[in-house]
Amino acid sequence: MCRFFFLIFTLFSFSVFADALEEKAELGNARAQVKLAMEYESGTNRPINIDHAIQWYKQAAMQDNTTAQFNLGQIYKNGYGVAQDIKQAIYWFTRAATQNHPPSQFYLGEIYEYGLSGAVDLYNASLWYQIASNNGHGEAMLGYERVIEEIKIQQQKASQQVNEPNVIESEPEPKTIIIKQMEKPTLLITIGSYLLIAIMGVILIFLLLRLKQSMKQTKSDDALKNSFVNSLHNEKMKQLQESYEKLKIRSDVQESTVKRLTLELETKKLLSQFTPHQLLGVTLESSSSDIKKQYRKLAQLHHPDHGADGVMFAEINKAYHTIKG
């Protein structure tokens, strides 16, 4: 009998608690909305209903609750109870990531690294991994190092393909034309040919004698010339080495500059996809004080003095002044 009354009391307590939680959620309490959504998602205190869970998560997410935004991203990324929708997952992860939510930043890096959105984007993956690792996400640092190594490998392959010499197909050798018949030369042509051969023989002998004489004269000067040539060669090699080192330093500086500019360009391209309100993580209904508070929070996080690259900081300033103006 006692057990029966205890069971009735427990069921009554759960129903009262559930009704109170739902009343708070309906009044707009974001924490109550998240908790109610979790109960519908896990089946705690109420039956499992993913549609109800998504409904309450979205109401809390529109109030910039990062937990609700992250959970929505997980549901759409994994297709839990609904059709998988990577675009929706990216949208909710990005809203949470722009509010400095490291797990959402990490999952964005993972989506871009493995091409879950349709194509692999290593530059965006490295960007979000870097932001998450700067916010203390340990696994994001491993992902960042992995993506940077893959980018280096791709750049090396691209440079090797550019530097490969073009293979020029050799032209076929001309066919030898065999003359089967030949007209008999005249006597004058025969005598002229013999005279020409004799003259060429005399000239050849004269040139050989002059060459032999010049070789004897140059042997005595070889010792002096060798020392001068060696010193000149050493000086040229030294100059060439210095020029090569200067060119290598300049090439390394240009390469690092290109990488930095490429990363900044990709970052700006990614951030341009969002409206000023989405970039700041606020809504159109947010008050001026809330917008200013969110702006100061993001500006402090992405300020160059704290190790950030400055691109995100500039975009945040631009978005804030756009909303404020």
C-alpha positions in Angstrom: 0.0 0.0 0.0 2.9 2.4 0.8 4.5 1.6 -2.4 1.3 2.5 -4.3 1.1 5.9 -2.6 4.8 6.5 -3.2 4.3 5.7 -6.9 1.3 8.1 -7.0 3.3 10.8 -5.3 6.2 10.4 -7.6 4.0 10.6 -10.7 2.3 13.6 -9.3 5.7 15.3 -8.6 6.9 14.6 -12.1 3.7 16.0 -13.7 3.9 19.1 -11.5 7.6 19.6 -12.4 6.9 19.0 -16.1 4.0 21.5 -16.1 6.1 24.1 -14.3 9.0 23.6 -16.8 6.7 23.9 -19.8 5.1 27.1 -18.3 8.6 28.7 -17.9 9.5 27.7 -21.5 6.3 29.1 -22.9 7.0 32.4 -21.0 10.3 32.7 -23.0 12.8 31.4 -20.4 15.7 30.2 -22.7 17.2 27.8 -20.0 13.8 26.2 -19.5 13.3 25.9 -23.3 16.7 24.1 -23.6 16.0 21.8 -20.7 12.5 21.0 -22.1 14.0 20.3 -25.5 16.6 17.9 -23.9 13.9 16.0 -22.1 12.0 15.5 -25.4 15.2 14.5 -27.1 16.4 12.0 -24.5 12.9 10.8 -23.3 13.5 12.0 -19.7 10.2 12.8 -17.8 8.3 12.7 -21.2 8.1 10.7 -24.4 10.8 11.1 -27.0 9.7 13.6 -29.6 12.5 15.1 -31.8 10.1 17.5 -33.5 9.2 19.1 -30.2 12.9 19.1 -29.2 13.8 20.9 -32.3 11.0 23.4 -31.8 12.1 24.3 -28.3 15.8 24.3 -29.2 15.1 26.8 -32.0 13.2 29.1 -29.6 16.1 29.2 -27.3 18.6 29.4 -30.1 16.9 32.6 -31.4 17.7 34.1 -28.0 21.4 33.4 -28.7 21.6 30.4 -26.3 24.8 28.6 -27.5 23.8 25.3 -26.0 20.6 25.2 -28.1 22.5 26.3 -31.2 25.1 23.7 -30.7 22.6 20.9 -30.1 20.6 21.9 -33.2 23.9 21.7 -35.2 24.5 18.2 -33.8 21.0 17.0 -34.7 21.2 18.3 -38.3 24.9 17.1 -38.7 24.2 13.6 -37.6 20.6 13.3 -38.9 19.3 12.4 -35.5 15.5 11.9 -35.9 15.5 14.1 -39.0 17.0 14.1 -42.5 20.7 15.1 -42.4 21.1 18.8 -43.4 24.7 20.0 -43.4 23.7 23.6 -44.4 21.5 23.8 -41.3 24.2 22.3 -39.2 26.7 24.9 -40.5 24.2 27.7 -39.8 23.6 26.8 -36.2 27.3 25.9 -35.5 28.4 29.3 -37.0 25.9 31.2 -34.8 27.3 29.5 -31.7 30.9 29.8 -32.9 30.6 33.6 -33.4 29.6 33.7 -29.7 32.9 32.1 -28.8 31.7 28.5 -28.4 34.8 26.3 -28.9 32.9 23.0 -29.6 30.9 24.6 -32.4 34.1 26.1 -33.8 35.7 22.7 -33.7 32.8 21.0 -35.6 32.9 23.7 -38.3 36.6 22.9 -38.8 35.7 19.2 -39.0 32.9 19.8 -41.5 35.2 21.8 -43.8 38.2 19.4 -43.4 36.3 16.2 -44.4 34.1 17.9 -47.0 30.8 17.2 -45.3 29.3 20.3 -47.0 30.1 18.8 -50.4 33.7 19.9 -51.0 36.9 19.9 -48.9 37.9 23.4 -47.8 41.2 23.2 -45.9 41.6 27.0 -45.5 38.2 27.4 -43.7 39.0 24.2 -41.7 42.3 25.7 -40.5 40.6 29.0 -39.6 38.0 27.4 -37.3 40.4 24.9 -35.9 42.8 27.8 -35.0 40.1 29.8 -33.4 38.9 26.8 -31.3 42.4 25.9 -30.2 43.0 29.5 -29.2 39.9 29.2 -27.0 41.3 26.1 -25.2 39.9 23.2 -27.4 42.7 20.6 -27.2 41.5 18.4 -30.1 41.2 21.5 -32.4 45.0 22.0 -32.1 45.6 18.5 -33.5 43.1 19.2 -36.3 44.8 22.5 -37.1 48.3 20.9 -37.4 46.8 18.1 -39.5 45.2 20.6 -42.0 48.2 22.8 -42.2 50.4 19.7 -43.1 47.9 18.7 -45.8 47.9 22.3 -47.2 51.7 22.2 -47.4 51.6 18.8 -49.2 49.1 20.2 -51.8 51.2 23.3 -52.4 54.3 21.1 -52.9 52.5 19.0 -55.4 51.2 22.1 -57.2 54.7 23.6 -57.4 56.2 20.3 -58.7 53.6 20.2 -61.5 54.3 23.9 -62.4 58.1 23.2 -62.5 57.9 20.1 -64.6 59.5 20.7 -68.0 57.3 20.4 -71.1 58.1 17.4 -73.1 58.8 18.3 -76.7 58.1 15.6 -79.1 61.1 15.1 -81.4 60.4 15.5 -85.1 60.8 12.3 -87.1 64.1 12.0 -88.9 63.9 12.8 -92.5 63.9 9.9 -94.8 67.0 9.2 -96.7 66.6 9.6 -100.4 68.6 7.1 -102.3 69.7 8.2 -105.7 69.7 5.1 -107.9 70.8 6.7 -111.1 73.4 9.4 -111.6 74.5 11.1 -114.8 78.1 10.8 -115.8 80.0 14.1 -115.0 81.9 15.9 -117.6 85.7 16.0 -117.7 85.8 19.7 -116.5 83.7 18.9 -113.5 85.9 16.0 -112.6 89.1 18.1 -112.8 87.6 20.9 -110.7 86.6 18.4 -108.0 90.1 17.0 -107.7 91.6 20.5 -107.5 89.1 21.4 -104.8 90.0 18.3 -102.8 93.7 19.1 -103.1 93.3 22.7 -101.9 91.2 21.6 -98.9 94.0 19.1 -98.0 96.7 21.8 -98.1 94.5 24.2 -96.0 93.9 21.4 -93.4 97.6 20.6 -93.1 98.4 24.3 -92.6 95.8 24.6 -89.9 97.1 21.6 -88.1 100.6 23.0 -88.0 99.4 26.3 -86.7 97.4 24.6 -84.0 100.4 22.5 -82.9 102.5 25.6 -82.7 99.9 27.6 -80.7 99.5 24.7 -78.2 103.3 24.7 -77.5 103.1 28.5 -76.9 100.2 28.2 -74.5 101.6 25.4 -72.3 104.0 27.9 -70.6 101.2 30.3 -69.8 98.8 27.6 -68.4 100.2 27.7 -64.8 99.7 31.4 -64.5 96.3 31.3 -66.1 95.1 28.5 -63.9 95.7 30.4 -60.7 94.0 33.5 -62.0 91.0 31.4 -63.3 90.7 29.6 -60.0 90.6 32.8 -58.0 88.1 34.3 -60.4 86.0 31.1 -60.2 86.0 31.2 -56.4 85.0 34.9 -56.4 82.1 34.2 -58.8 81.0 31.2 -56.7 81.0 33.3 -53.6 78.9 36.0 -55.3 76.5 33.4 -56.6 76.1 31.9 -53.1 75.3 35.3 -51.6 72.8 36.1 -54.4 71.2 32.7 -53.8 70.8 33.2 -50.1 69.3 36.7 -50.7 66.8 35.3 -53.2 65.9 32.4 -50.8 65.2 34.9 -48.0 63.1 37.0 -50.3 61.3 34.0 -51.6 60.5 32.8 -48.0 59.2 36.3 -47.1 57.0 36.4 -50.2 55.7 32.9 -49.5 54.7 33.8 -46.0 53.1 37.0 -47.2 51.1 35.0 -49.8 50.0 32.5 -47.2 48.9 35.3 -44.8 47.0 37.2 -47.5 45.4 34.0 -48.7 44.2 33.2 -45.2 42.9 36.7 -44.8 41.1 36.5 -48.1 39.5 33.2 -47.3 38.5 34.5 -43.8 36.9 37.6 -45.3 35.1 35.4 -47.9 33.7 33.2 -45.2 32.6 36.1 -43.0 31.0 37.9 -45.9 28.4 35.1 -46.1 26.8 36.4 -42.8 24.8 39.4 -42.1 26.1 41.9 -39.5 23.6 40.6 -36.9 24.7 37.0 -37.6 28.3 37.9 -37.4 27.8 39.6 -34.0 25.6 36.7 -32.9 22.5 39.0 -32.2 19.0 39.3 -33.6 17.0 42.0 -35.1 15.1 42.3 -31.8 18.2 42.6 -29.7 18.5 45.9 -27.8 21.3 48.4 -28.3 22.8 47.5 -24.9 22.8 43.8 -25.8 24.4 44.5 -29.1 27.0 46.7 -27.6 27.7 44.1 -24.9 28.1 41.4 -27.5 30.3 43.6 -29.6 32.7 44.3 -26.7 32.9 40.6 -25.9 33.8 39.6 -29.5 36.2 42.6 -29.9 38.1 41.7 -26.8 38.3 38.0 -28.0 39.5 38.7 -31.5 41.7 41.8 -30.7 45.2 41.5 -32.3 46.8 42.1 -28.9 45.4 38.8 -27.8 47.1 36.9 -30.7 44.3 37.1 -33.3 45.1 37.9 -36.9 43.0 41.1 -37.0 40.7 40.0 -39.8 37.9 38.9 -37.5 38.3 42.0 -35.4 37.9 44.3 -38.5 34.8 42.5 -39.6 33.3 42.7 -36.1 33.9 46.5 -36.0 32.4 46.8 -39.5 29.3 44.8 -38.5 28.8 46.8 -35.3 29.1 50.2 -37.0 26.7 49.0 -39.7 24.1 48.0 -37.2 24.7 51.1 -35.1 24.6 53.4 -38.1 
